[in-house]
Amino acid sequence: MLRALLLENIHPVAVQNLRDAGIEVEVRSGALDEPELIEALKDFQILGIRSKTQVTRHVLESLPGLLAVGTFSIGTNQIDLAAAAAHGIAVFNAPYSNTRSVVELALAEIISLTRRLPVLDKALHDGTWDKTAEGAHEVRGRTLGIIGYGNIGAQLSVLAENLGMRVVFYDTAEKLAMGNAHRAETVDELLTVADAVTIHVDGRPGNAGLFGADLFSRMKPGAIFLNLSRGFVVDVAALRENILSGHLSGAAVDVFPAEPKKRGDSFTSELRGLPNVILTPHVGGSTEEAQEAIGEFVSKRLRDYVQTGSTTLSVNLPTLALEHTGVGRIMLMHRNVPGVLAAVNQVFADHGANIEAQTLATRGEIGYVVTDISDVTERGASAKLQAMDSTIRLRIRDAFERPEFPPGPAAG
């Protein structure tokens, strides 16, 4: 029986979906560090994580039986995708499922900071009645600057306009403006007009340190700043200085350069205690609705991969959309070099294989060929495929849906 280890409080719907597919599931609440993860996964073929567990090259090289990793989040920077591909390990994420939840939090924080609600809330909790309109504004008519115009940035753009905000955005890629949003040609152009700046970029290494002291200095005096993307994209010390100096009137931060591994752990940050600053523990996508949708989406991708070999929406492997056919299936992940398909088919021909269907896809250095076979007159074809120099991983399913997963040779 296939076994899945799910970490970091993944929604129960994922557990149920995998168990319904005949997969044994073990659940743990927190993240695991590298040695713990390697030890825990020795007898598992599927791993499910969120944002804290780091799946490094060493982890992947230490686990030849691992077939797939599902990250129940948008980001995949916690996984070495290239190493996973080199070992024929499929990685799936949830690129859309928590978009609405992140957008709603951003809007709530924009309104809260613009009205200075954290300051007023603290004053009342401290026993001071501080009724004043000083520094409080409507968001209607103000300008929102969005850095990163992907799924989240674009949806935020639409809803902000519905509140009466003007929207200007910047993205390194060509993106279609939603509604009346204006595309800025440079970050500077955006910063000079934005009353609120919010970052929604991905976790690629090139975004590290994206927003530092220089960019903070170019923001409008009195503007607010939000980061709900990745902790390492912002210089936290520079943000602190701009809050204390009064150059920025407030900030909301949901992600941090270093985050605790599990709920209840202690948290330290130089942003604690600052006026009109909202700190949240990486909960942008943590609504019950989003977590259920993510659990549903990723678990079904994992299920489909182990059952049929389908790599639809995999972030690191060639894409093949596959369904059950009722005949035997041979799934070969290989290095993308000339002559592989011819060599595979020669092996089948030598063994009298009756090929019902065959599909090939490539992605960079990786190729994936799936062959459905109704009859093989001579045994030994799989051993020859396994022995090919180009083979990364060979998987076989017979006509009765019984999975067999011979490990592939060590990736070079």
N, C-alpha and C positions, 0 to 999 in steps of 0.2 A: 504493500500500500504506500502511495505517495504521502509525504508528511510536510506540513507547512508550519513554520514558526512565525507568529505575528507579535510584534513588539509595539510599545508606545501607545497602548490604549486604542487600537484600531476598532472601528465600529462593529458591533456584533453581526450586522448583516453580512459582512465579509466572511466571518467565521461560518455562518450558516450556508452561504453560497458555496464555499469550498467543501464543507462537509456533505452538502447535497450532491456534490460531484464525486463523492467517494474518497475525498482527501482527508487524512487525519490531521487535526489542527491542535496546536498548543499555543496558548496565549500568555504573554508576559506584559506587565504594565509599563516598565521603564525601558530606557535605552541600554545597550551593552557597549562596552569599549572593545577594542580590537581582539585582545586575547579571549575575553568572555564570549564574543560573538563566534569566533572560530571553534571554541569548545562546544558551545551550545548547538551549532549547526551541523555537527558531524553526521547526524542521522536524519537530516532534513534535506529536501530537494527544493523547497520554496521558502523564501524569506519575505516577510512584509514589515515595512518600517514606516516611520514618518520623517521628521526632519533632524532628529538628534543622532541616530545611529549612523556611523560612518562606515561605508562598505568600501574598503581600500583595496588596492591591488593585492596586497598580502593576504587579505581575507579571501579574495576570489581565487588566488593561486593555491590556497590551503584547503579548498573545498571542491574537489573534482566532481562530487555528486550534486552540486548545486545547479539547478536548471533555470530558475527564474527569480527575479527580485521585483517586488511591487513596492513603490514608494507611494504611500497614501497621502499625497500632497502634490502641489504643482511642481516644486523644484526637484531637480535631480543632482544638484552639485554635491550631495553627500555620498554619491556613488561614483566610482571610477568607471565611467561608461566605456571607455576604450578597452580597459582590461576585461570588463564583462563581455564585450563583443569578441575579444580575442579568445575567450574561453567558451564561446557559444552560449552565454548566459543572457537570457532576454530580460530587459528592464522595461517596466511599464509605470506610468504615472497617471495623474488626474489633472490634465491641463485646464479643465473648464469648471469642474464641479463646485469649487468654493468661490468662484468669481463674485457672485452676488454678496456673499457674506463679507468679503474683504471690502467691497465697494460701500456697503452700508456702514461698516465701521469707520471708513475714511470720511464719509459724509457726516456721521455723528460727531467725529472729532473736529472736523472743520467748523461746524456750527458751535460746538462747545468752546473751542479755543477763541473763536471770533467774538463770542459773548462773554469770554473770561469766566466760564462756569467753574473750572477748577479752583480759581482764586476765591470766588464767592462761596463755593462749597466749603473750602477749608476755613474761611472766616467764621461761618456759622458753626461748624464743628468745634472751633476754638472759642465759641461764645460771643462773637462780635457781629452785630447787625450792620452790614456794610452795603446798604442800598445806595447804588449810584449807577449812572449811565456812562461814566467815564471809561473810555477804552472799549466799550461794547458796541458792536456793529451788527447790522443785518448782513447776511451773505449775498442777498440780492444786489446785483449791480457790481459786486466785487469780482476780481479776476482770479481764476484758478489756473495755476501752471502745473501741467502733468508731464513729468519726465519718465518716458517709457509708455508707449501707446499700444500695448498689447491687449489681451482680453480684458484685463482689469482696468487699465487706463482708459480704454475706449468706452466701457460701460459706465465708468465714473464720469466721463465726459458728458454722456447723455443725461444722466440723472442730475448732475450739477447744473446743466443748462435748464432743466425743469425747475430748479430752484431759483432761476433768474441770474445765475452766474455767467460771466463771460469765460470762455475756456481757450487757453492756448497750450499747445503741447509740443514736445520735442521727442524725436526718436531717430536713431541712426539709420533705421530702415524706412523705406517709403511706405507710408500708411495712409489709408483713406480717412479723411477727417469725417467725424460723425457730427450730424446736425450743423451748427454754425461754428464749430471749433476751428481755430486758426492754427496752422502749422508754423512753428517758429523755425527759422533756418539755423539758429544757433541757440545754445543754452543761455548765453548772455541776453539774447533778445527776449527769451522767456522771463528771466530773472528781473529784468528792468520793469516789467509791467505787472507781475503776479503779486497779489495780496496773500495768496496761499500757494505754497509749493509742495507737491507730493511726489514721491519717488515710487515707481512701479517697474523696476528693471529685473532681469533674471539674474541667476547666480553664476554666470560665466566669470572666469578669473579676471578678465579685462575690466570688470565693473568694480573691482576692489579699490577702495579709496576714491570712488567717483566723486563724492561730494565732500570737499574739505574747506579749509579756512578761506581760500581764494573765492570759491563760489558763494559761501555764506556772506562774504563782504560785499558781493554784488547784488544781493537781494535787497528789495525795498525796505527801508526802515519801517519797523512795525509789522512786517509780514510774519506769517506763521509757517512752520515747516513740519512735514509729516514723512516718516519712513515706515512703510508697511511691506517692504520688499525683502532685503537681506541686510543683516547687521553689519557686514564688512564693507558696505558701499559708502558709509558715512563716517567721517571723523568725529567721534563722540566728544572729544575734548574741545574741538572747535565749536561744536554746537553748544556746549555748555558755556563757553566764553561769550558767544553771541546772545544767549539768553541773559546772562548776568550783566552784560553791558547795556542791555535794553535795545540792542539793534534789532533783535527778533522779539516779538511780543508773546510768543508761545510755540510749543512744539508737541508733537505726539509721536511716540516711538513704540513700535510693537516687536521689533527684532533687534538683537544685540550681537556684538562680535563674539561674545562667549555667553552661552546660555546653560542653565542647570540641566541635568539629564532627566530629572523627573519632578513631578508635582510634589511640593513640600520642601524641596531643597532651598537652601539660602540663596539670596540674589543680591549682588552688589553692583552698583553703577554710579558713576560720577554725575548722572542726571537725576538721581534721587533727591527729592527735597526742593527742586527748583520751582519757581512760581510759574503758574499757567503751563505746566508740562504734564501731559498724560502719558503714563507708562503702563503698557499692557504686556502680559507674558506670552507673546507670540500666538495670539488668539485670533488673528485676522480671519482665518478660515475655520475657526473653532465654534461653529454653531451646530446644533444637532442636525439641522437640515443638511448642511454642507458635509458633515462627517458621514452621514448616512449615504449621501450621493457619491462621495468618494469611495466609501467602502463597497458600494454596489458596483461602481465602474471598474475599479482596479481588480477586485476579486474576479470579476467576469473575464477580464483580459488574461489573468493568470490561469483561470480554469480553461479557457479556450486554447491557450498555448500548450498546456500539458495534455489536453485531450485530443486536439486536432493538429497541433503544430502551428496554428494561426499566429502571426506576429503583427496583426493589425494594431496600429498605434504604439508599437514598440519604439522606444526612443533611441535604440542603439543597434538594431538588427534590420536586415532587409525586410520589406513589408510584403507578406503574403496573406491574403484572406482565404482561409480554408474551412471546409466543413467536413463532417463525417461522410464517408462514401460507402461503407460497408465492406471494403476490401482492405488488404494489408497496406500499410503506409510506411515508407522509409524516408526519414527526414535527415538530410545531411547538411550540416553547417560546415563550410569549408573556406579556405583562403581563396580570395578572388584572383586566381591565376588562369592563364589560358589553358584550355584542354580538359578542364574538370568534367564538364558535362559529357564530353565524348568518352572519357575514361569510365565514368559512372555507367553510361549506357552499354559500354563494352562488357563490363562486369555482368550486367543484367542479361545481355545477349548470351554470354558464355554459360549462364546458368538457366537458360530457357525461360526467362521471366516474361510473363504476359503483362505489358504495361498498359494500364487503363487510362492513366492521366499523369502528366508531369508538368511542374511549374518551377521556374527559376527566377530569382530576384537577387540583385546585388546592391550593396551599400558600402562604398569605399573599399576597404580591403577585405570585406566579408561577403561571401556568397551563400545562398540558401537554395537548395534544390530539394523538392518534395516529389516523390514518385509513388503513385498508387499502383499496386500490383495484385492481380487476382490469382496468379498461380506461379510457382517457381518449381521447376522439375528437379533441380539439383540444389542441395544445401551448400552453404559456404559463401554466398554472395556478400552477406553482411560482414564477414571476417575480412574479405578483400577490400570492401569499402572502408572499413575501419583502419586498414593498414596503409591506405593511400597517404602520401606525404602531405597532401593538401587538407586532409580531414581535421576538423576542429572538434566536432561532436556528431555522433551518429545516434539517432533515436529510431526505434521501430515500434509500430503498433500492428498487431495482427488483425484479421477480419473480425475477431470477437471482442475488440476494444480492450484487449489486455496490453497494458503498456510495458515495454521493455526499454531500459535506458542504459545501454552500455556506455561507460565513460569514454570520452575521446582521448586522444594522445595529448600530452602536455603541449600547450600553445607555445610556439616559438617566438 
